[in-house]
């Protein structure tokens, strides 16, 4: 079992990126020394000026004697301000040095705990422990570390706020006195604004690095609603969807105040709409807002396109996708839980049923030629599956089914390559882990299942080897072949009562396209009973079980494998709604 092997972590990256305290203290001393010299020069000049006053007679003498009073006063005020400045930065620097020491100690403790965890995990795997037992064991080791991390983070935030308060209280002695300390002391708000805008522009760039994106998220944590509103007016800001890891995104959302969360949803709907850890209802609200923005932009783009050429063809694809998504969302209990506009047909996920509350959630991953252009049909199939699950499984109506259109699927000419599968797998793995983390943050439990079809099984096989958290079951329909070397043991999927993974596979006799895909690509056909791969193979042909006759699947299409009268629909609905044990008995009876 591979549950939770990668899920033990203490993320100290933000703390390790803090500046060194020593150079801050040294620079503050240098600035104070400069201010002392400046004050001494002004004082000396005042003394010399007093001597010049003897040259004048009253009343000019009085004016001359007092001419240096105001500059001397300003120089003294300036020196006192710089002393406050130096003291604030010196204190902040000392805190940074101690925080760095504590962070290094925490990293060492986390590494030691991780070694203990791996040993414990092997013991739990040998005992076939449940997901919840493993999570409890992990949390026992992880919780003290997370507490220490929170304490160090809080210490930094308190030190930063204390420093900002001290600096913000400094008043410029005179508009005529040149400040010898940095401008952020005088205009913190302007600097914060400029930094945030620069970070957003950098994150929006096509060549933005993960570090650029993370830096923008970190600055957003410090931004107020007004600044977020201003950022939302930047070109392309509303459509910004680049993210971090699911764990980092969950932590980011949790650190925002309710006011920040509300402002961010309005200003940057693309970001919130795909943010793991944010409630799915909130993501739906953000993505519907983004969908409206894309529709308005499309109207203008079509008007300017001349309706000819490759640009127009791309716009026509986008038009079809946006219209299909809008129709799919027109019925109640539909949630647009991700929307990525960076492709002609935006990548998307639509849930039927509420994934924030459903006890059982199933992802349906389609194969080649699928995209959000087919959103209406794919969501309709998800709805049909959900209704069947409510009849067959143990959860009743407490289920949700997600039509996953979150990867670029291949054409027939691309299906023999695994490039698009490898490209799409990390995002799918993040979505699966994100569901677990989002529900965990809300304090609720969920069973997660995956149904994949055709080339979707190729991508899913890679993704299920990359997840931190296991899924309850996986059903592979009409597989176009699994990557060489991927075994059923590599799937992060739960075990049945017989100790076998709950991975079920089928290909209909009438489906000639699925085996063609695996043969032409030299990938593994998981449904080939002559060369068993290891999953539980079941029939998609005409069978009679317990005096009930089931229709045969007559072609390759996903909707045919999920037709109501087929054995493939019966088994798929059972397996993905808590009925895998019953499904195993039916499969045996059909042989």
N, C-alpha and C positions, 0 to 999 in steps of 0.2 A: 504494500500500500504506500502511496506517495503523498498522503494527506499532510499538508502543513509543513513540508520539508523546507520550503523557502520562506515561511511566514514568520520566522523568529527574527526580529530585527529591532535595533534602537537607532533611529535616524538622528545622528548628531551633526549632519552636514551643515545645517544653518549655523550652528554654534561654531563649527570649525572654520567657517568663512568669515567670522567676525574679525575686525582689525586687531592688530597687536596693541596692547596697552602702552608698552614702553615708548614707541615713537610719538604717541599722542601726548604723553607726559613731557617728553623732551621738547616738542614743538611749543607746548604751552609755556614752558620755562623760557624759551627763547623769545616768545612774544612779550612775556612779562618784562624781561630784561630790556627789550626795545622800548616798552612804554616807560620804564623807569628812566632810561636815558633821555627820552623825549621830554619828560616832566622836568628833569634836571636842566636841560637846555633852555626850556621856557623860563624856569625859575632864575637861571643865570642871566638870561636876557632881561628879565624884569628888574634885577638888581642894577644892571648897567643903565637901564632906562631911567631908574630913579636918579642916578647921578646926572643924567642929561636934563632932568627937571630944573636943576639949579640955574641953567642958562636962561630960563624963561621968567618973566615977571607975572604976577597975578593979573587977570584970572587965567591966562594961558598956562601958568605954572601948575595950577591944580589939574587941568585937563591932561597935561603931559605926565604928571606923577601918577594919575589913575589910568593911563592908557593901557597898561599891561595887566590891570586887575582881572579883566574878563578872560583873556587868554590863559592867565595863571590858574584861574578857577576852573576853566575848561580842561586844562592839562591835568589838574588834580582829580577832577571827576573821571576823566579818561583813565587815569592810572588806577583808581579804585575799581572801575568797571573791568579793566584787564585783570586785576587781582581776583575778582569774582570769577572771571572767565578761566584763569589759570587754575584756581582751586577746583572749579567744576570739572575741568578736563583731567586734572590730576586724580581726583577721586574716581572719575569714570575709568581712567586708565588702569588704576589699581584693581577696580572691579573686573575689568576685562582680563587682566593677568590671572586673577583667582578663578574666574570662570573658565579660562583656558585650561588651567590645572585640573579643575573638577571634570571638564569634558574629557580630557585624556584619561582620567581615572575611570570614568564611566565607560569609555570605549574598551578599556582593558577588562572591566567587569563583564561587559556584554560579550566579548570574545570568549571569556571563560565559561559563561553561562550557555553560550551557543554550543560549545563542546559537550557540556552536560546534556543539553537538549537532544543532540544527535544520538547520544547513547540511549537516552530515555526513549526516543522515537523508535529506534530499532527494537527495543523491548516491547513497546506498544504494538508495533507492526506484527511482531511474532505472536502477540496475544490476540490479533485481529480486533483491536480496540475500536470503538466507534469514533466518529468524528468529534462528538461532544467530549468524550473521555480524553482524546488527544488535545482538544482545545483547552480543556481544564488543566492538563499537565503543562501545556505551553504557557498558559496564563500564570500559573504558579511561579514559573521562572521569570516571565517577562514583566509582570506587574511591578515588582520592586524597581526594576530598571526604568520603566516608564515613569514611575513616581520621581525617581532621581532626575530624569530628563526634564520633567515638568518643573521641578524645583529650580534647576539650573536656568531653564528658559525664563521662568518668572523672575529670577534674580537679575538676569540681563535686562528684561523689560523694565523692571523697577529702576535699575541703574540708568538706563537710557532716558526714562521719563524724568528722573531727578536732574539729570544733566540738561535736558531740554528746558525744564522749568527754570533752572538757574540762568541759563543763557538767554532765555526769553525775557527775563526780568532786567537785563542790562539795558540801560537807556543810553542813546548816543548823546554825548555831552553837548554837542553843537553841530549843526549841519555843516559848519566850516571846518570841523576837525576831521581829518582823514583817519579812518579806523585802521588800527594795526592788526586787527584780527579778522578772520574770514567773514565773507558776506553772509553765510548762513546764520551767523549769530543775529544779524540785523533783519534777515528776511527768510525765516525758516519755511514759511508757507510757499513762497515763490520758488525756493529751491526744491521743495518736495514736489511741486507741480512740474517743474522742468525735468526733474529726474524721472517722474512717472511717465511723462510724455515720451521722453527719450527711450525709456525701457519698453514702452508699448511699441514704438516704431521699430525698435530692434527685434522685438518678438514677432512682429508682423512680417518681417523680411523673409523672403523665400529661403534664405540660407541661415535662418535663425538656429542657433545651437540649443540643446537642452538646457544649458546654463543660462542662455539669454531668456528662455521662457520661464525658467524657475526664478530668475531675478525679477521679472515682471510680477509674478505671483507674490513674491515676498514684499514688493513695494505696495501692492494692493492691500496687504494686511494693515498698512499704516495709513491708507487713504480714507478720507471721510466721504460722505455721500456727495458733497459738492464736487470734489475732485473726480470721483467716479463718473459723475454726470458729464463733466468736461471731457474726460477720456472717451466716453461713448460717442462724442461728436467727431472724433478723429476719423479720417477715411479708413474704412475697412475694419474699424473696431468692433462693430456689431457682429461681424462674421468671424471674429477671432475664435478659433476652437482648439488651438494647440494646447495640450495638457501635459501633466506629469504622470508619475506612477499612481495607481489607485490609492495606495496608502498615503502618498503625499497630498493628493487631491482631497481625500477625506479629512486629513488634518487641517488643510487650508480652510475648507468650508467650516469646520468646527471652531476655528479661531476667529472667524468673522462675527461681529455683533449682528443682531437682527436688523439693525438699521443699515449696516454695510451689505448684508445679504440682499435686502430689498433693493438697495440702490444699484448693486452689481447686476441683479437680474434685469433691470430696466436698461442699464447702460451697456452691458456686454452680454446680451442674451446667448450668443454663440458659446461663450465660455461656460456660463452656468448650465446651458442645455446639455452639455456633454460631461459635466463635472461629476466624477464618481464621489459618492458620499453625500451629495445633495439629494434631498427627497425627490422621487421620480415625479411627483405632482408638480414640484417647483421646476424641474427640468422640462416637463411638458409645457408649462406656461411660457418659459423662456423660448423653447423651440417653436412654439406656435407664433410667438412674436417674430422670431427670425424668419419663419416661413413667410409671414406677411411682408417682411422687408425684401426677401428674395423675389416674391411675386411682383412687388412694385418695381424693383430694379429690372426685372425681366421685361415688363411692359415697355420701359424706356429703351432697353437694349434692342428689342424687336423693332421698335419704331425707327431706330437708327441703323438697323442692319441692312436695309435694302432687300431683305428676304432672299438673298442669294449667297452662294459660296459656303466655305467650310465653317465660318463663324456662325452663319445662320443655322447650319445643320446642328452645331453644338447647342445653340439656343433652343432649337426645336426639341432636342433631347431633354434639355432642362425643363422646358415648358411641359412636356409629357410627364416628367417625374413630379413636378410641383402640383400639377393637376391631379395626378393619381394619389399623391399623398393627401391632398386636401379632401378628396372623396373618401379615402380610407379613414380619415379622422372625423368624418361628418356624423358618424353614429356615436352614441354615448358609450362610456366606459372604454374609450380609446386614448392612449397616451403616447405622444411623440417624445421618446426618451433620449434620442440623440439625432442630430442633424448636422452633417458636415458638408458645407457647400463648395469644397475645394475640387470636386469633380463635376463634370457636366450633369450627370444624374447624381444628385447629392447622396452621400452615404447616410443611412438612416436606420432607426429601430422604432418599431411601433408595437406597443403592448396592447393586447386585448385583456382587460382585467387589470386591477391595480397592483403593480409590482411592489408598492410600498407596504401592502397589507396581506397579499395572498400567501397562504402557507406553502403553496406549490407553484413554482414558476418554470416554464419550459421555453427554451430557445429553439426556433426552427430556422435552420441555415440552408438556404437554397443553393443550387449549383450553377452551372454555366449559363450565360446569357441572362442571369437574373440581375435586377437593379431596382432602384426605387421607381423606375418607370412602371414596374409591375406591382407597385405597392398595394393597389386595391385588391388584386387577386391574391397576393401573399397574405394580406391581413384577413381576407375572407377565409382563406384556408386555416389561418391561426384561430379564427373564431369557430370554425367547424370542429377543429381539433379540441378546443376548450370545451365545447358542448359535449363531445364524446367522452372526454376525460371526466366530466362531472357525472356521467352515467356509469363509467367503468371503474373509476378509482375510489380512493378512500377519502378524498378531500371535498367531494361534492362540488359546489360552486366556488369554493375558496381557492381558486386557481387563476393563474395568468399565463398567457402564451405570447411570446415576443417574436414577431416577424423580423428576423435579423437581415438587414440589407447593409451591413456595416463593412463590407469588403468589396473590392473590385473583382468581379467574377470573370472568368475567361470566355472567349469565343471558342468555337469548335477547334480552330487552328491553334489555340493557346492551351488547350486542355491537357496536352501531354507534358507541359512544363509545370514545375512546382513553384515558379517564381511568385505568382500571385497568391498562392497558398501561404508561402513563407512571409510575404509582405502583409497579408491580412491577419495571420494568426496572433501576433502580439496584441492587436487591438481587441480581438475576440476574447483572448485570455483576460485582458484587463476588464472587459465587460462582465465576465463571469465572476472574477474576484471582486469587482466593484459592487455587484449585487450583494454578495456576502457581506462586504464591509459596510454598505449602506444600511442593510438590515441590522447588522450587529450594532452600529452606532445608534439605531433607533430602539435597540433592546428587543428585537423580535427574531424569531427563527424561521428559516425558509429552506425548503428542499428545492434544489436546482437540477434540471434535466436538460439534455441536449438532443435534438433530432437534426440530423444533417443528411443532405441529399446530393448525389452525384459528386461534382467537384467540391461541394461544401464539406464532404467527408474528408477529403484530402487536407483542406485547411483546418478542419476541426481536429484531426488526428495530431497535427502539430500543436495546436492551441492547448489541447488537453494534457500535453506534456510540459506546458509552460505555466500553468496555473498554480497559485499558492494554496488554494482551497479546493477540495474535491467536490464533484457533482454526484448526485445520487445515481444517475443512469445516463446512458448514451445509446441512441438508436441510429444506425447507419443504413440509409436506404439507397439502393442502386449506386453503390460506390464506384467512382471513377478511378479507384485505386488509392492505397495508402502508401506514403513514402517508404522507400526501402529501409529496413531496419527498425521500423516502428512496430513494437509488439503490443499486444493487449495489456501487458503489465505496465507499459509506459503511460497508459491512460489514467489520469487522476480521477478515477471513478470508483464508487463504493462497491462493496462486496455483497453478494447474496448469502443466504443461509448456508449454501453449499461451499462457500469460500471462493466462488468464481466471481469475477467482475461482472457487473450488470451492464455489459456491452452487447447489444443485440444487432444482428446484421441480416439483410435480405436483399436479393435481386430476383426479379421475376424472370421466368423462362422466356417470356415474350419481349423482354428488354434486351436488345442487342447492343445498345449504345454504351451501357455501363461496362460490360466486359471489354468492349473495344477500347474504352479509355484506359483501363488498367493494362491491357495487352500492349497497346501502342506506346505506352509510357514506361513499360517495364515495372510498374508499381504492383504492389500486392493486392490481390482481389480477396477481401476479407470474407466473401460469401462462397468462395470456392471450397466445397466440401471434399474435393479430391486432394486438396493441399490445405488442410485446416490452418487457419490463422490463429484462432483462439477465442473468437467471439461466439455468442450463442446464435447460430444460424436458424432462421425460421422461414417459412414458405410465404410467397406472395402470389401463389398460383391458386387454382380452384381446389378447395379442400372442404371436407365435411368433418366437423368435430362436435361431438356430443349432440348429434342429430341436427346440427346447424350448418347450412351450406354457405360457403363464402365464395365471392366472385374472384376471378383472376385479374391481376394487374396486366393490362394489355400493351403498355408502352413505357417509356422512360420518365415521363413527366411526374413531377412531385405530386400534383393534385390527384393523379391516378393512384399513387401509393397511399394517399390519404382519403380515398373514396370510402363512403360509409359502409358499403357492403363487402369490403375486402378483408382478408385475414390480416393483411399488413396494417390496416387501420386499427383493427381490434387489438393486436399485440402492441403496437406503438402507443395507443392510448392507455392501455393497462400499465405498461412498463413505466411510462412517464407520469403516472399519477398514483404511485405507491403500490401497484399491483404486479410487480415483477414475479413474485412467487407463483401467482395464478397463471401468469403468462408462460412461465417455464412448463407448467403442467399441460397447458393447451398445446404448446409446441411439441411436447412428447406425444400427445394424443394424435397430433396431425401427421406424425411420421409413419 
